[in-house]
Amino acid sequence: MTASAWLIASLVVPLVGAGVIALCGRLPRLRDAITMLTAVLLFLCVAALVPSVLAGARPAWHFVQALPGLPVAFAIEPLGMLFALVASGLWILNSLYSIGYMKANQEANQTRFYVCFALALMATIGIAYAANVFTLFLFYELLTLVTYPLVTHHGTEEARRGGRWYLALLIGTSTVLLLPALIFTWSAAGTTDFVAGGILQGKVTGAALGGLLALYMFGIGKAALMPFHRWLPAAMVAPTPVSALLHAVAVVKAGVFTVVKVIVYIFGPGYLAASTTVDWLVGVAGFTMLAASVAALRMDNLKRRLAYSTVSQLSYVVFAAALLVPLSLVGAAIHIAAHALGKITLFFAAGAIYTAAHKTEVSQLDGIGRRMPWTMGAFAIGSLSMIGLPPAAGFISKWYMLSGAVAESRWAIVAVLAASTLLAAGYLLPIVYRAFFRTAPAAGDGHGHGEAPLPMVLALSATAAGTVLLFFLPELPLRLARLMLEGG
């Protein structure tokens, strides 16, 4: 098969898989097997494209011309390749985890759940491969719509309320802010294509450039910059596999991926660096990093603490991209992968704790590490990655960010990164300490349990191992990140 054929297959496989999953709803074992098979096939299709992209090829597919200058088209560049690899690879483990979780908790509407999951991955791959802002916008909106049933999966009033926040903020920001940014870009440049070095130089200047940047950055609500972050904690009413999808595999990663892609391929780092229009973005991202970390410190509910952690960690990507320094831009790209592995591990652990012990609060976790050593060991590794300590992948991305700031003598930025790191340690390490070093509650109060079902433990162990492996073997994501800066 040609590279373009693999590109098309990457979009078609999850779509066809969703249809077959729907047809197998009355045969749960077959449905689960089709879910796993679809996830594996998608990853193989994506992985088949890596050699071509590393060799300098840019596989493309022009699907349809919607309007003059606005085609629905796909083209794979290095950043999109990295995002697609992360999303498709983690879908395999998320599917394995979901099968164990949904059965153990006897969740209703499992077929709808797996269908929406497959459609979400199709939309995610569409975002990763989008050749222009118009195509990206279409799949960005599709991703919001197909994940809404996942957020409201339980059907309770709390779930519906969380779903309303989810739709209101994500659809609201994209239609009120991102869509006008798309239209303005098309009007000014005559195209919305992603081009190395950007397409706006000499076409948008001064206050208009700063205003357009603001429309993009706040319009990309999935990046969860404050004050448009509340959808993310609200969505924690969803089942844990959905939380993992939102925080690690698809939704928030689509947000920060879009932020980096717009800065690199629409504005151009060099053009933005020559102006002062981006300085405010550094401030907003830095504030979000710190404020969300402080909020996480106050949360006793484990999933909500992790949700605010995600708000903070996403802003690392925006923060690093806004520095416009090659080292920090590499760090931003790497953090997409590092955060995905670390945060999915943390959410997998939270779901395993709920399934095995029915605990949801941090204050309930004393001594649980002795009952669930695999789960809490994985949680410890994920925590190291979020803090940015070796031997976990988060160390690499944060090292590049810090190196970029030091190289430019941006000492205030170094201070913000240091403060955020300390805060991350403050809201994650006490959980690990409670689990392993505090005395377990007396017998009979709910701690008489072992690990969660095997598929869940296998999945969280694999993501924890991946977090460590990426620390020791970062060559592929680093090559893709550097190619992104060498001309796309």
VMD Tcl script that draws the C-alpha trace (Angstrom):
set ca {
  {0.00 0.00 0.00}
  {1.07 3.56 -0.67}
  {1.48 6.10 2.12}
  {-1.68 7.88 0.99}
  {-3.59 4.60 1.17}
  {-2.43 4.09 4.75}
  {-3.60 7.63 5.52}
  {-7.07 6.89 4.18}
  {-7.14 3.56 6.00}
  {-6.36 5.34 9.28}
  {-9.54 7.36 8.87}
  {-11.71 4.52 7.59}
  {-10.75 1.76 10.05}
  {-12.27 3.34 13.20}
  {-15.35 4.42 11.24}
  {-15.96 0.90 9.94}
  {-15.10 -0.48 13.36}
  {-17.78 1.69 14.95}
  {-20.36 0.27 12.54}
  {-19.35 -3.36 13.19}
  {-19.32 -2.77 16.96}
  {-22.88 -1.43 16.72}
  {-23.97 -4.54 14.83}
  {-22.44 -6.83 17.46}
  {-24.22 -5.23 20.39}
  {-26.06 -8.41 21.33}
  {-22.86 -10.44 21.35}
  {-20.71 -8.80 24.05}
  {-17.64 -10.98 23.61}
  {-17.59 -10.47 19.86}
  {-18.19 -6.73 20.35}
  {-15.24 -6.50 22.75}
  {-13.05 -8.48 20.35}
  {-13.99 -6.16 17.46}
  {-13.16 -3.16 19.66}
  {-9.68 -4.52 20.36}
  {-9.15 -5.54 16.74}
  {-10.17 -2.09 15.49}
  {-7.78 -0.40 17.91}
  {-4.88 -2.64 16.84}
  {-5.61 -2.16 13.13}
  {-5.73 1.61 13.54}
  {-2.36 1.64 15.27}
  {-0.82 -0.52 12.55}
  {-2.15 1.84 9.85}
  {-0.71 4.85 11.67}
  {2.62 3.16 12.40}
  {2.98 2.22 8.72}
  {3.24 5.94 7.92}
  {6.17 6.67 10.26}
  {9.02 5.64 7.90}
  {7.66 7.86 5.12}
  {7.30 10.88 7.39}
  {10.78 10.41 8.87}
  {12.17 10.18 5.34}
  {10.69 13.57 4.50}
  {7.54 12.51 2.66}
  {4.26 14.18 3.50}
  {1.44 11.78 2.55}
  {-1.68 13.70 1.50}
  {-5.28 13.17 0.44}
  {-7.61 15.79 -1.00}
  {-11.11 14.60 -0.10}
  {-13.46 17.32 -1.35}
  {-13.46 21.05 -2.16}
  {-16.03 22.62 0.17}
  {-15.47 26.25 -0.89}
  {-12.77 28.06 -2.88}
  {-9.65 27.92 -0.76}
  {-11.34 25.63 1.80}
  {-10.82 21.97 0.89}
  {-11.40 19.08 3.23}
  {-7.89 17.69 2.92}
  {-5.35 15.70 4.87}
  {-1.56 15.85 4.96}
  {0.71 14.26 7.54}
  {3.50 16.35 9.00}
  {5.76 15.36 11.94}
  {3.65 16.87 14.75}
  {0.50 15.21 13.42}
  {2.39 11.94 13.11}
  {3.40 12.14 16.77}
  {-0.15 12.92 17.91}
  {-1.64 10.11 15.81}
  {0.86 7.59 17.21}
  {0.06 8.60 20.78}
  {-3.71 8.50 20.29}
  {-3.86 5.23 18.34}
  {-1.37 3.45 20.59}
  {-3.15 4.41 23.79}
  {-6.53 3.44 22.35}
  {-5.41 -0.19 22.42}
  {-4.68 -0.01 26.14}
  {-7.74 2.09 26.87}
  {-9.90 -0.50 25.09}
  {-8.35 -3.31 27.13}
  {-8.91 -1.31 30.32}
  {-12.48 -0.41 29.33}
  {-13.45 -4.05 28.79}
  {-12.40 -4.89 32.34}
  {-13.90 -1.74 33.84}
  {-17.28 -1.89 32.10}
  {-17.81 -5.55 33.01}
  {-16.64 -5.22 36.59}
  {-18.89 -2.23 37.23}
  {-21.79 -3.69 35.22}
  {-22.15 -0.47 33.24}
  {-25.20 -0.01 31.03}
  {-25.13 1.00 27.34}
  {-21.76 -0.61 26.70}
  {-22.28 -0.90 22.95}
  {-23.00 2.82 22.63}
  {-19.91 3.45 24.73}
  {-17.60 1.50 22.41}
  {-19.18 2.97 19.25}
  {-18.63 6.51 20.51}
  {-15.09 5.61 21.50}
  {-14.32 4.45 17.96}
  {-15.88 7.56 16.45}
  {-13.86 9.71 18.84}
  {-10.66 8.10 17.59}
  {-11.69 8.66 13.99}
  {-12.22 12.35 14.76}
  {-8.89 12.49 16.59}
  {-7.01 11.05 13.61}
  {-8.81 13.57 11.40}
  {-7.48 16.37 13.60}
  {-3.97 14.92 13.55}
  {-3.93 14.62 9.76}
  {-5.78 17.86 8.89}
  {-4.03 19.75 6.11}
  {-5.68 23.06 7.00}
  {-7.56 24.84 9.77}
  {-10.91 24.25 8.03}
  {-10.52 20.47 8.06}
  {-9.22 20.57 11.60}
  {-12.23 22.64 12.70}
  {-14.68 20.11 11.24}
  {-13.11 17.18 13.07}
  {-12.59 19.25 16.20}
  {-16.34 19.86 16.39}
  {-17.08 16.23 15.54}
  {-14.87 15.13 18.44}
  {-16.90 17.28 20.85}
  {-20.21 15.86 19.63}
  {-19.26 12.17 19.67}
  {-17.72 12.41 23.15}
  {-20.80 14.08 24.65}
  {-22.66 10.73 25.05}
  {-19.57 9.39 26.82}
  {-19.53 12.27 29.29}
  {-23.26 11.79 30.05}
  {-22.98 7.99 29.99}
  {-24.52 7.42 33.42}
  {-27.65 9.40 32.55}
  {-27.95 10.96 36.01}
  {-28.78 14.61 36.63}
  {-25.16 15.17 37.65}
  {-23.99 13.58 34.39}
  {-26.37 15.71 32.33}
  {-25.23 18.84 34.15}
  {-21.58 17.97 33.47}
  {-22.50 17.31 29.84}
  {-24.13 20.74 29.55}
  {-20.94 22.39 30.80}
  {-18.96 20.25 28.37}
  {-21.01 21.23 25.34}
  {-21.54 24.85 26.32}
  {-17.88 25.66 26.79}
  {-16.42 23.59 23.95}
  {-19.05 24.41 21.33}
  {-19.28 27.98 22.61}
  {-15.55 28.72 22.38}
  {-15.16 27.05 19.00}
  {-18.12 28.82 17.35}
  {-17.72 32.25 18.98}
  {-13.91 32.43 18.85}
  {-12.28 29.70 16.76}
  {-14.65 29.96 13.78}
  {-14.12 33.75 13.42}
  {-10.36 33.11 13.63}
  {-10.70 30.61 10.76}
  {-12.70 33.09 8.69}
  {-10.28 35.94 9.39}
  {-7.30 33.76 8.44}
  {-9.01 32.72 5.20}
  {-9.87 36.34 4.39}
  {-6.37 37.65 5.10}
  {-4.24 34.87 3.63}
  {-6.59 33.38 1.03}
  {-5.97 29.94 2.51}
  {-6.01 28.11 5.83}
  {-3.36 25.56 4.86}
  {-0.78 24.54 7.43}
  {2.54 25.71 6.00}
  {5.97 25.56 7.61}
  {6.85 29.06 8.80}
  {3.22 30.20 8.78}
  {0.95 31.93 6.27}
  {0.27 35.29 7.96}
  {3.59 37.11 7.63}
  {2.99 40.56 6.14}
  {-0.76 39.88 5.90}
  {-1.81 40.42 9.53}
  {0.12 42.86 11.70}
  {-0.03 44.86 14.92}
  {-3.15 44.70 17.07}
  {-4.91 42.52 14.49}
  {-2.20 39.88 14.88}
  {-2.59 39.91 18.67}
  {-6.37 39.75 18.39}
  {-6.23 36.82 15.98}
  {-3.86 34.98 18.30}
  {-6.31 35.52 21.18}
  {-9.20 34.20 19.10}
  {-7.25 31.04 18.36}
  {-5.87 30.44 21.84}
  {-9.15 30.93 23.70}
  {-11.19 29.45 20.85}
  {-9.29 26.19 21.26}
  {-11.29 25.43 24.40}
  {-10.01 21.87 24.59}
  {-6.63 23.29 25.67}
  {-8.43 24.37 28.89}
  {-6.78 27.76 29.32}
  {-8.43 29.69 32.12}
  {-11.17 30.90 32.24}
  {-12.41 28.29 29.71}
  {-11.34 25.25 31.73}
  {-14.42 24.35 33.77}
  {-15.70 21.80 31.27}
  {-12.83 19.52 32.20}
  {-13.54 19.06 35.94}
  {-17.28 18.98 35.12}
  {-16.70 16.06 32.75}
  {-15.34 13.92 35.60}
  {-18.87 12.57 36.10}
  {-18.07 10.20 33.22}
  {-16.78 6.63 33.73}
  {-13.02 6.46 34.29}
  {-12.19 5.11 30.80}
  {-13.88 8.24 29.42}
  {-11.84 10.41 31.77}
  {-8.75 8.71 30.39}
  {-9.97 9.39 26.84}
  {-10.62 13.05 27.65}
  {-7.34 13.64 29.46}
  {-4.84 11.45 27.67}
  {-5.94 9.98 24.35}
  {-8.08 12.45 22.47}
  {-9.86 15.56 23.68}
  {-7.38 17.65 25.64}
  {-4.53 16.41 23.47}
  {-6.46 17.63 20.44}
  {-6.55 21.02 22.16}
  {-2.85 21.44 22.88}
  {-1.92 19.80 19.58}
  {-4.00 22.44 17.80}
  {-2.34 25.22 19.82}
  {1.15 24.08 18.78}
  {0.11 23.46 15.18}
  {-1.46 26.91 14.82}
  {1.59 28.64 16.30}
  {4.06 26.71 14.14}
  {2.13 26.41 10.86}
  {-0.28 29.37 10.79}
  {1.48 32.20 12.62}
  {5.06 30.96 12.38}
  {7.32 31.13 15.46}
  {9.70 33.54 13.75}
  {6.95 35.98 12.82}
  {5.41 35.93 16.30}
  {8.82 36.30 17.94}
  {9.43 39.51 15.99}
  {6.38 41.09 17.65}
  {5.22 41.43 21.26}
  {1.77 40.01 20.58}
  {2.52 36.67 22.25}
  {3.76 37.94 25.63}
  {0.27 37.91 27.14}
  {-0.12 34.23 26.24}
  {2.92 33.34 28.34}
  {1.27 35.12 31.27}
  {-2.13 33.44 30.82}
  {-0.57 29.98 30.48}
  {1.67 30.56 33.51}
  {-1.28 31.71 35.60}
  {-3.30 28.66 34.54}
  {-0.42 26.35 35.47}
  {-0.17 27.75 38.98}
  {-3.85 28.42 39.71}
  {-4.94 24.95 38.59}
  {-2.19 23.38 40.70}
  {-3.39 25.29 43.77}
  {-6.95 24.14 43.03}
  {-5.72 20.53 42.77}
  {-4.18 20.79 46.24}
  {-7.64 21.49 47.66}
  {-9.44 18.57 46.02}
  {-10.11 15.46 48.08}
  {-11.91 13.68 45.24}
  {-9.18 11.82 43.36}
  {-10.56 12.30 39.84}
  {-11.17 16.02 40.39}
  {-7.63 16.43 41.70}
  {-6.36 14.74 38.56}
  {-8.65 16.92 36.44}
  {-7.15 20.12 37.80}
  {-3.73 18.56 37.37}
  {-4.56 18.15 33.69}
  {-5.57 21.81 33.38}
  {-2.17 22.73 34.79}
  {-0.19 20.23 32.72}
  {-1.87 21.27 29.46}
  {-0.74 24.81 30.07}
  {2.86 23.58 30.08}
  {2.40 22.90 26.37}
  {0.84 26.32 25.70}
  {3.47 27.98 27.89}
  {6.35 26.29 26.07}
  {4.89 26.95 22.63}
  {4.39 30.64 23.50}
  {8.10 31.00 24.33}
  {8.77 30.52 20.58}
  {12.22 29.06 21.31}
  {13.20 25.90 19.39}
  {14.07 24.00 22.58}
  {10.78 24.89 24.23}
  {8.78 24.03 21.11}
  {10.41 20.59 21.09}
  {9.47 20.32 24.76}
  {5.87 21.25 23.96}
  {5.65 18.50 21.34}
  {7.25 15.89 23.60}
  {4.95 16.83 26.48}
  {1.95 15.81 24.38}
  {3.28 12.24 24.48}
  {4.74 12.34 28.00}
  {1.60 13.75 29.58}
  {-0.59 11.29 27.69}
  {1.26 8.28 29.10}
  {1.56 9.65 32.61}
  {-1.98 10.95 32.97}
  {-3.68 7.90 31.48}
  {-1.77 5.85 34.06}
  {-3.11 8.03 36.88}
  {-6.70 7.79 35.67}
  {-6.40 4.06 35.09}
  {-5.22 3.75 38.70}
  {-8.12 5.89 39.95}
  {-10.59 3.66 38.11}
  {-8.93 0.52 39.45}
  {-9.21 1.86 43.01}
  {-12.90 2.61 42.48}
  {-13.57 -0.81 40.96}
  {-11.70 -2.86 43.54}
  {-12.16 -0.79 46.70}
  {-15.01 1.61 45.89}
  {-12.88 4.52 47.08}
  {-13.08 7.90 45.38}
  {-11.47 10.29 47.90}
  {-7.78 10.85 48.59}
  {-8.50 10.76 52.32}
  {-9.73 7.17 51.97}
  {-6.50 5.78 50.51}
  {-4.43 5.13 53.65}
  {-2.58 1.85 53.27}
  {-4.23 0.93 49.98}
  {-0.84 0.40 48.35}
  {-0.39 -2.80 50.35}
  {-3.62 -4.19 48.92}
  {-3.08 -2.86 45.41}
  {0.70 -2.70 44.86}
  {0.56 -2.87 41.05}
  {-2.02 -0.12 40.84}
  {-0.35 2.23 43.29}
  {3.11 1.46 41.93}
  {1.87 2.56 38.53}
  {0.30 5.63 40.15}
  {3.68 6.50 41.64}
  {5.35 6.30 38.22}
  {2.64 8.47 36.66}
  {3.09 10.97 39.47}
  {6.84 11.20 38.83}
  {6.11 11.98 35.20}
  {3.62 14.74 36.07}
  {6.14 16.28 38.48}
  {8.93 15.95 35.93}
  {11.29 13.60 37.74}
  {13.34 10.74 36.27}
  {13.02 7.98 35.27}
  {9.70 9.13 33.82}
  {8.99 10.76 30.45}
  {7.77 14.04 31.93}
  {11.36 14.83 32.90}
  {12.42 15.03 29.24}
  {9.71 17.42 28.09}
  {10.11 19.69 31.10}
  {13.89 19.65 30.71}
  {13.53 20.98 27.17}
  {11.10 23.66 28.35}
  {13.42 24.71 31.15}
  {16.46 24.67 28.83}
  {14.66 26.94 26.38}
  {13.81 29.42 29.12}
  {17.37 29.39 30.51}
  {18.88 29.81 27.04}
  {16.84 32.99 26.62}
  {17.53 34.17 30.19}
  {13.79 34.18 30.94}
  {14.24 33.80 34.68}
  {10.64 34.63 35.56}
  {9.58 31.72 33.39}
  {12.10 29.45 35.11}
  {10.58 30.49 38.45}
  {7.05 29.66 37.23}
  {8.17 26.24 36.01}
  {9.88 25.56 39.33}
  {6.85 26.67 41.35}
  {4.51 24.53 39.26}
  {6.78 21.53 39.71}
  {6.71 21.94 43.49}
  {2.93 22.28 43.46}
  {2.62 19.11 41.37}
  {4.70 17.29 43.96}
  {2.42 18.75 46.63}
  {-0.80 17.34 45.20}
  {0.53 13.97 43.97}
  {3.20 12.71 46.37}
  {0.91 12.78 49.44}
  {-1.32 10.26 47.65}
  {1.63 7.91 47.17}
  {2.69 8.45 50.78}
  {-0.81 7.65 52.05}
  {-0.99 4.52 49.96}
  {2.31 2.98 51.05}
  {3.36 4.54 54.33}
  {0.18 5.14 56.31}
  {-1.52 2.45 58.35}
  {-4.38 0.72 56.60}
  {-7.85 1.09 58.14}
  {-9.17 -1.60 60.43}
  {-10.47 -4.78 58.82}
  {-14.05 -4.77 57.66}
  {-14.27 -1.16 56.49}
  {-13.84 -1.83 52.78}
  {-10.12 -2.48 52.40}
  {-10.48 -6.25 52.31}
  {-9.81 -6.41 48.57}
  {-7.06 -7.04 46.09}
  {-6.28 -5.64 42.67}
  {-8.87 -4.71 40.06}
  {-9.69 -7.19 37.22}
  {-6.69 -8.38 35.23}
  {-7.38 -6.39 32.01}
  {-7.34 -3.17 34.03}
  {-4.12 -4.06 35.83}
  {-2.44 -5.09 32.58}
  {-3.41 -1.81 30.93}
  {-2.22 0.44 33.75}
  {1.00 -1.56 34.10}
  {1.64 -1.16 30.37}
  {1.11 2.61 30.42}
  {3.36 2.95 33.48}
  {6.03 0.90 31.70}
  {5.58 3.10 28.62}
  {6.17 6.19 30.75}
  {9.52 4.79 31.86}
  {10.37 3.45 28.41}
  {9.84 6.86 26.82}
  {12.35 8.31 29.29}
  {15.04 5.88 28.13}
  {14.03 5.72 24.44}
  {12.81 9.18 23.40}
  {14.42 9.16 19.96}
  {11.29 8.82 17.81}
  {9.25 11.64 19.38}
  {12.37 13.82 19.52}
  {13.04 13.25 15.80}
  {9.45 14.10 14.92}
  {9.53 17.22 17.11}
  {12.75 18.42 15.51}
  {11.47 17.72 12.01}
  {8.48 19.90 12.86}
  {10.87 22.84 13.28}
  {12.99 22.00 10.25}
  {10.29 22.77 7.74}
  {7.37 20.48 8.55}
}
mol new
graphics top color blue
foreach p $ca { graphics top sphere $p radius 0.5 }
foreach p [lrange $ca 0 end-1] q [lrange $ca 1 end] { graphics top cylinder $p $q radius 0.2 }
display resetview
